[in-house]
């Protein structure tokens, strides 16, 4: 059988790589949602600023 020294056995490495892949996948999904929220917040602030600049008080 292969010896990986301090890295551990192949099944342990496989489990670690699968866990890392899941963390990256979940992170990508969270960042996708976060970007949409940032864009929506930017749009909302811009609209409120323009409305305030023309004299329409919304808040």
N, C-alpha and C positions, 0 to 999 in steps of 0.2 A: 504494500500500500504506500501511497505517497506520504512524505513527511514534510510538513510546512513549518516546522519549528514553532516559533512564537505565535504564528497566525492561527494555529489550530487545525482541526481536521477538515477535510473537504465538505462534509455536511454542515459543519459550523459556519464555514465560509459562505456556503450557499444560502443558509438561513440569514446570515448577516447581509448579504447582497440583496436578497429579496426584501428584507426589512428596509434597507436603504432605498430601493426602488419605490416602495410604497410611500415612504416619507417624501421623496421627490415628487411623486404623482400627486399626493395630497397637497403639498406645497404649491404646485402649479395651479391646482384648482382654487386654492385659497387666494393666490395672487391674482388670478383671473377675476374673481369676484371683487377683490380689493381695488383693482384698477377701475372697474365699472363704478364702484362707489365713489372713488376719487373724481372721476369724470363727471358724475352726476352732481356731486357737491360743488365742483368748480362751475358747472353750468348754472346751478341754483344761485350761487353767490354772484355770478356775473349778471344774471337776470335781475336779482334784487338791487344790485348796484346801479344798473342802467335805469331801473324804475325809480330809484331814489334820486338819481341825477336829473330826471325829467320832472320831478316833483310829485310822484305818486308814492305815498307812504303805505307800504304793505304790512310792515311789522309794527 
